[in-house]
Amino acid sequence: MPSTTSRRFLRPAALIGAAVLAASVTACGSSGTPSAAPPGSASASAAAGVLTVRDPWVKAADKGMTAAFATLANDGDTDVTITGVTTDVSRAEIHEMAMTGGTMTMRQKQGGVVVAARSRAALEPGGDHLMLMDLTRPVRAGDQLDITLTFADGRTQTFTAVAKPFTGAQETYAPGHGASPAS
């Protein structure tokens, strides 16, 4: 049977331990930089003031260029504008599909992608998407790529997209896309 002295200190010790544990868990989740959830799930919280990224994926490709897609949700009260994109496997741009001379072509989207407050925007084949050009290595089905979005206000958000095989959306590339800039 425990002594009266040990019981007297047991409860405060348990409370202090619980408080320390709660503080450490809270500290792990409040880095100030939104983090990505596992591929295919929601990431980046509205509490952080950025977007939720749903079902992110990249078209598998051996060389040249490919594209990344996702559904972006803005649960905040103000519009969010994506103005840039980076990845470690290529240079990248925000692209759109548009009619040019009677042909649907792909081109860089001027002004970026605006995700209105309390709405969603789709990055999808045949529409707005994140174009990855001049791949430095093959992107094979199952690969996971980190993609970082830059917003008009300077914030950034990184998410992970899984590569999958996809044969649809064989768009025509506008002249000069995919070619390395002249030295």
N, C-alpha and C positions, 0 to 999 in steps of 0.2 A: 504494500500500500504506500503511495507516495506521501511524502511528508507535507505538512501544511506550508512550509516555506517553498518547496518546489512547485506546488499548485499555485501559490500566490504569484510566481513569476512566469508560469506557463502561459497564461492567457495574454499578458502584455507582450511576451516574446512572439506569440503567434500573430498578434495584431501588427507588430512591427514588421515581421517577416512578410505578411500579406501586403503591407503598404510598400515595402521595398520592391516586391514582385510587381505590383501594379505600376509603380513608377518606372521600372525598367521596361515593361511592356509598352507603356505610353511613350517612352523615349524612343523606342525602336520604330514606332509608327508615325513620328512627327518630324521627319527629316527636313521638311520644307520643300523638298523636291518630290513631285509625284512619282510614284513607282509603278511599274507595270505588273499586272497580275499574270498568271500563267497564260500561255497562248490560247486564244479562243475564248477567253473569259473577259469580263469587264475589267478595266484598269483605270487608274487615275480618278480620284474622287472629286465630286463636285465641291466638297468642302475645301479642297485645295484651289478651287477656282478655275480649273482647266477642264478638259474633256474626258468623257468616258469613252474608251476605245473598245468596240465589240467586234468579235470575229475577225481579227486581223490575219491576213495571209498574203503571201507573195507567190507569183507565178514562177515555177521552177524554170530555169534556163541554164544552158551550158556556157553561153558567152553572149556578148553584145549588150542587150538590154532586157529588162523585165519591169514589172510594176507591182506595187503593193496596194492592197485594198482593205477596207474596214468600214464599219458604221461608226460615226462619231456622234456622241450625244453631249449636248450642252445643257446641263441641269441648272445652270446659273441664271442670274437675272440680267446679264449683259451679253451682247454678241461677242464671239471670239473669232479672230481672223488668223488663219494659218498662213504664214508668209514664206516659210522655208522648211526644208527637210534635209536630213543628212543620214548617212549610213556608212558603215566601214567597208562595204563591198563595192561601192561605186559612188560617183557623183549623182546627185538626185535633184529633181525639180517637181513642182506641182504642175500637173498637166490636165488638159480638158480635150474633149472631142468637139470639133466644129466643122461646119461646111465651108470648104475652100474650093472655089471653082467647080462646084457641083459634086465634089468628092468629100466624104467624111474623113478628116485628117486629125492628127493629134498635134497639139501645140502647147507651149508653156502657158499657164493660166495667169494672166496679168491680175495683180491685186490679191492673189491667193484665194483660199477657200474660206468663206464666212459661214460659221455655224451660229445661226440666230439663237438668242436666249430661249431656253425651254423648248429646243427642237433638236432635230437630227440632220446630219448630212451623210450621204453615202459616197464613199470612194469605191467605184465599181468598174469592171470591164465595160468599155463603151461609153464611159462618163468621166467625171473627175477621178483622178488617181494620182498616186505618187510614182513617178517614173524614175527608175534606177538605170543609169546609162553607163556604158563603158565598164562592165563588170570586171573586177580584178580577179575573180575566181568564179567557178560554176556555183550556181544556187540549185542544189538538188532537193528533191522532195524529202521532207522531213527536217531540213535545215531550219534553224531558228535565227532570225535576223533581228538585231536591235535597230529600231528606226526612231530618230529624234525629230520631233516637230518643233518649229520655232514659231512663236506667236507675235503679232504686231506689237504687243507691249513688252517684248523682250524675254518673256518667260519661255521655257522649253519643257518638253515632256517626252520621255522615251517609253516606247512600248515594244514588245516582242511579237513578231509575226512568223508563222510557220509556212515554209514553202510547200506548195502542192502542184502536181501536174495539172495543166489547164490548156486545152487546145482552142477554146473559143476566143472571141474578140481579136481577130487578126486585123487590127487597125493598120491604116496607111500612115507612115511617119512623115511628118512635114520635112522638107529638105533641111539637111544639116543635123537632124536629131540622131544621136547615137555616135556621131563622129567626134573624135577628140578635137579640142580647140587647137587652132594652128599655133605653132611655136614661133 
